[in-house]
Amino acid sequence: MPQALSKRERECVVGFVEDGHSRREAARVFKTAPSTTVRIVRRFKETGSIDARPRGGFRHGKLPPHRDFILKTVTAQGDITMPELAAVLLAEKAITVAPATLSRFLIACGFSFKKNTSGIRTRQA
């Protein structure tokens, strides 16, 4: 993954552009992509900051606020499939979610899917 420019390098880029040079010229001089130089200068003009924006971090899911509804639905219908559960969420709560996301969410909530030796589903564990 590419690394952010150091604060010193960002100061040099902004100073070079502030001295009257073009952003593309600054990109050539400092060996950065033109789009990077444009973004650095734009961020400086908009916010006054040359710091890099934070990278990564935790993304909040859309399912935790509806946990009680999902668990109640799964408990009431023990043999509901993930596509059926996705359809119920879309109809009742207007939430579009992939069946795989629902599966991961239910596993995290302690639900599991068990089969017996003949490949037939048994009750939830």
C-alpha positions in Angstrom: 0.0 0.0 0.0 1.4 3.5 -0.8 2.6 5.6 1.9 1.5 9.1 2.7 3.9 12.0 2.0 5.6 13.3 5.1 4.5 16.6 6.6 7.8 18.2 5.5 7.2 17.1 1.9 3.6 18.4 2.0 4.9 21.7 3.3 7.3 21.9 0.4 4.6 21.1 -2.2 2.2 23.7 -0.8 5.0 26.3 -0.5 6.1 25.7 -4.1 2.6 26.2 -5.4 2.1 29.2 -3.2 5.2 30.7 -4.8 3.4 30.8 -8.1 4.2 27.5 -9.7 1.6 25.2 -11.1 0.5 22.1 -9.3 1.6 19.9 -12.2 5.0 21.5 -12.1 5.2 20.8 -8.4 4.3 17.2 -9.1 7.2 16.9 -11.5 9.7 18.6 -9.1 8.7 16.6 -6.0 8.1 13.3 -8.0 4.5 12.8 -7.0 1.4 12.1 -9.0 -0.4 15.3 -10.2 -3.6 14.2 -8.6 -1.8 13.9 -5.2 -0.4 17.4 -5.6 -3.8 18.8 -6.5 -5.4 17.1 -3.5 -2.7 18.4 -1.0 -3.1 22.0 -2.2 -6.9 21.8 -2.3 -7.0 20.4 1.3 -4.6 23.2 2.4 -6.8 25.9 0.8 -10.1 24.5 2.2 -9.0 23.6 5.7 -5.6 25.2 6.2 -4.1 21.9 7.2 -1.5 19.9 5.4 -1.8 16.8 7.5 -2.7 13.6 5.8 -6.3 12.4 6.2 -6.7 9.4 8.5 -6.5 6.0 6.8 -8.5 2.9 7.6 -10.4 2.7 10.8 -13.6 1.0 12.0 -16.6 1.1 9.7 -19.9 0.9 11.4 -22.3 -1.7 10.0 -25.9 -1.2 9.3 -27.1 -4.4 11.0 -26.4 -3.8 14.7 -29.2 -1.2 15.2 -31.6 -3.9 13.9 -30.1 -6.8 15.9 -33.3 -7.4 18.0 -35.5 -7.5 14.9 -33.2 -9.9 13.1 -32.8 -12.3 16.1 -36.5 -12.3 16.7 -37.2 -13.1 13.0 -34.6 -15.9 13.0 -35.9 -17.3 16.3 -39.5 -17.3 15.1 -38.6 -19.0 11.8 -35.7 -21.3 12.5 -35.4 -22.5 8.9 -35.3 -19.1 7.2 -32.7 -18.8 4.5 -30.4 -15.8 4.3 -32.0 -14.5 1.0 -35.4 -14.8 2.7 -34.1 -12.9 5.7 -32.6 -10.2 3.4 -36.0 -9.9 1.7 -37.8 -9.5 5.1 -35.3 -6.8 6.1 -35.9 -5.0 2.8 -39.7 -5.2 3.2 -39.9 -4.4 6.9 -37.0 -2.1 7.5 -36.0 -0.8 4.0 -32.4 -2.1 4.4 -30.6 -3.7 1.5 -28.1 -6.3 2.7 -26.3 -9.2 1.1 -27.1 -12.7 2.4 -23.4 -13.3 3.2 -23.4 -10.3 5.4 -26.4 -11.6 7.3 -24.7 -15.0 7.7 -21.6 -13.4 9.2 -23.7 -11.2 11.5 -25.7 -14.2 12.7 -22.5 -16.2 13.3 -21.1 -13.3 15.4 -24.4 -13.3 17.3 -23.9 -17.0 18.3 -26.1 -18.7 15.7 -24.7 -21.5 13.7 -25.9 -23.8 11.0 -25.7 -27.6 11.7 -26.2 -30.6 9.4 -26.5 -34.2 10.4 -24.6 -37.0 8.6 -27.2 -37.3 5.8 -26.8 -33.6 5.0 -30.2 -32.5 6.4 -30.3 -29.4 8.6 -30.9 -29.8 12.3 -31.9 -27.2 14.8 -29.8 -24.2 15.5 -27.0 -24.8 18.0 
